[in-house]
């Protein structure tokens, strides 16, 4: 598992200084049932608004 997960969404409760994500785990899903081929086709379900 990656030790340093970077995130620029500072409105998330898991956002920490230096754009670090401090969530215990990360959950990312595809926008559709088709396999994603670029990051724009995915969403972070770990996001929680501050």
Backbone as a printed PyTorch tensor [residue, N CA C, xyz], in Angstrom:
tensor([[[  0.8430,  -1.1870,   0.0000],
         [  0.0000,   0.0000,   0.0000],
         [  0.8840,   1.2440,   0.0000]],

        [[  0.4460,   2.2470,  -0.6950],
         [  1.2030,   3.5030,  -0.7570],
         [  1.2740,   4.1470,   0.6240]],

        [[  2.4440,   4.6570,   1.0090],
         [  2.5450,   5.3240,   2.2980],
         [  2.1690,   6.7850,   2.2070]],

        [[  2.3960,   7.4100,   1.0830],
         [  2.0660,   8.8150,   0.9250],
         [  1.0420,   8.9870,  -0.1880]],

        [[ -0.1920,   9.2800,   0.2000],
         [ -1.2550,   9.5320,  -0.7630],
         [ -1.4640,  11.0380,  -0.8040]],

        [[ -1.3070,  11.6310,  -1.9780],
         [ -1.4530,  13.0700,  -2.1300],
         [ -2.8640,  13.4180,  -2.5960]],

        [[ -3.3690,  14.5260,  -2.0890],
         [ -4.7160,  14.9830,  -2.4310],
         [ -4.7500,  16.4990,  -2.3450]],

        [[ -5.3190,  17.1470,  -3.3450],
         [ -5.4140,  18.6020,  -3.3690],
         [ -6.7950,  19.1060,  -2.9530]],

        [[ -7.6830,  18.2160,  -2.5150],
         [ -9.0430,  18.6020,  -2.1530],
         [ -9.0700,  18.9870,  -0.6700]],

        [[ -8.7320,  20.2400,  -0.3940],
         [ -8.6050,  20.6640,   1.0030],
         [ -9.9370,  20.8600,   1.7140]],

        [[-11.0520,  20.6260,   1.0340],
         [-12.3580,  20.6630,   1.6920],
         [-12.7370,  19.3000,   2.2690]],

        [[-11.8250,  18.3220,   2.1690],
         [-12.0660,  16.9770,   2.6960],
         [-11.5430,  16.8690,   4.1300]],

        [[-12.2610,  16.1610,   4.9650],
         [-11.8760,  15.9720,   6.3680],
         [-10.5410,  15.2140,   6.4860]],

        [[-10.1800,  14.4260,   5.4800],
         [ -8.9420,  13.6390,   5.5150],
         [ -7.7280,  14.3900,   4.9770]],

        [[ -7.9300,  15.6110,   4.4760],
         [ -6.8420,  16.4020,   3.9270],
         [ -5.9410,  16.8880,   5.0460]],

        [[ -4.6190,  16.7900,   4.8290],
         [ -3.6320,  17.2740,   5.8090],
         [ -2.6360,  18.1850,   5.1000]],

        [[ -1.8570,  18.9140,   5.8760],
         [ -0.8550,  19.8190,   5.3080],
         [  0.0040,  19.1110,   4.2770]],

        [[  0.5070,  19.8850,   3.3470],
         [  1.3450,  19.3950,   2.2430],
         [  0.5790,  18.4570,   1.3180]],

        [[ -0.7510,  18.6500,   1.2390],
         [ -1.6240,  17.8560,   0.3580],
         [ -1.5430,  16.3560,   0.6170]],

        [[ -1.4390,  15.9690,   1.8750],
         [ -1.4250,  14.5500,   2.2420],
         [ -2.8360,  14.1040,   2.6050]],

        [[ -3.1590,  12.8670,   2.2990],
         [ -4.4280,  12.2660,   2.7130],
         [ -4.1540,  11.4330,   3.9560]],

        [[ -4.8530,  11.7160,   5.0470],
         [ -4.6010,  10.9720,   6.2810],
         [ -5.7000,   9.9480,   6.5950]],

        [[ -6.4840,   9.5510,   5.5900],
         [ -7.5040,   8.5220,   5.7820],
         [ -6.8380,   7.1720,   6.0380]],

        [[ -7.4980,   6.3190,   6.8250],
         [ -6.9700,   4.9800,   7.1070],
         [ -6.9510,   4.1020,   5.8710]],

        [[ -7.9030,   4.3120,   4.9730],
         [ -7.9600,   3.5590,   3.7210],
         [ -8.5740,   4.4660,   2.6580]],

        [[ -8.3600,   4.1130,   1.3980],
         [ -8.8540,   4.8950,   0.2730],
         [ -9.7610,   4.0050,  -0.5770]],

        [[-10.9260,   4.5250,  -0.9690],
         [-11.8750,   3.7720,  -1.7950],
         [-12.1690,   4.5870,  -3.0470]],

        [[-11.7950,   4.0570,  -4.2020],
         [-11.9750,   4.7430,  -5.4790],
         [-12.8180,   3.8680,  -6.3960]],

        [[-13.7620,   4.4830,  -7.0960],
         [-14.6500,   3.7390,  -7.9900],
         [-14.6300,   4.3350,  -9.3900]],

        [[-15.0670,   3.5400, -10.3540],
         [-15.1970,   3.9730, -11.7440],
         [-16.5590,   4.6390, -11.9270]],

        [[-16.6630,   5.5870, -12.8560],
         [-17.9310,   6.2730, -13.1440],
         [-18.9460,   5.3380, -13.7820]],

        [[-18.5190,   4.2880, -14.4440],
         [-19.4400,   3.4030, -15.1470],
         [-19.0470,   1.9500, -14.9180]],

        [[-19.8090,   1.0520, -15.5040],
         [-19.4940,  -0.3740, -15.3670],
         [-18.3010,  -0.7640, -16.2420]],

        [[-17.9310,   0.1260, -17.1560],
         [-16.7730,  -0.0990, -18.0350],
         [-15.4800,   0.1600, -17.2480]],

        [[-14.4280,  -0.5400, -17.5850],
         [-13.1460,  -0.3550, -16.9170],
         [-12.5910,   1.0430, -17.2070]],

        [[-12.1560,   1.7470, -16.1670],
         [-11.6040,   3.0980, -16.3400],
         [-10.2640,   3.0300, -17.0720]],

        [[-10.0400,   4.0100, -17.9460],
         [ -8.7650,   4.0580, -18.6710],
         [ -8.0110,   5.3590, -18.3990]],

        [[ -8.6360,   6.2890, -17.6400],
         [ -7.9490,   7.5220, -17.2340],
         [ -8.5400,   8.0070, -15.9070]],

        [[ -7.7800,   8.7930, -15.1810],
         [ -8.1890,   9.2120, -13.8400],
         [ -9.5020,   9.9980, -13.8310]],

        [[ -9.7970,  10.7200, -14.8980],
         [-11.0370,  11.4990, -14.9630],
         [-12.2800,  10.6080, -14.9320]],

        [[-12.1180,   9.3240, -15.1610],
         [-13.2370,   8.3840, -15.1520],
         [-13.4430,   7.7340, -13.7870]],

        [[-12.7800,   8.2570, -12.7570],
         [-12.8690,   7.6870, -11.4120],
         [-13.2710,   8.7430, -10.3810]],

        [[-13.7380,   8.2810,  -9.2320],
         [-14.1050,   9.1510,  -8.1160],
         [-13.5690,   8.5660,  -6.8100]],

        [[-13.1690,   9.4470,  -5.9070],
         [-12.7300,   9.0180,  -4.5740],
         [-13.9390,   8.9830,  -3.6530]],

        [[-14.3460,   7.8150,  -3.2240],
         [-15.4870,   7.6590,  -2.3290],
         [-15.0750,   7.8600,  -0.8660]],

        [[-13.8000,   8.0390,  -0.6030],
         [-13.2960,   8.2990,   0.7460],
         [-13.5840,   9.7450,   1.1560]],

        [[-13.8260,  10.6180,   0.1950],
         [-14.0590,  12.0360,   0.4560],
         [-15.1990,  12.2440,   1.4470]],

        [[-14.9380,  13.0800,   2.4500],
         [-15.9600,  13.5500,   3.3900],
         [-15.7310,  15.0430,   3.5710]],

        [[-16.7630,  15.8290,   3.3940],
         [-16.6310,  17.2680,   3.5250],
         [-16.2890,  17.6490,   4.9710]],

        [[-15.4210,  18.6620,   5.1270],
         [-15.0490,  19.1260,   6.4750],
         [-16.2240,  19.7050,   7.1890]]])
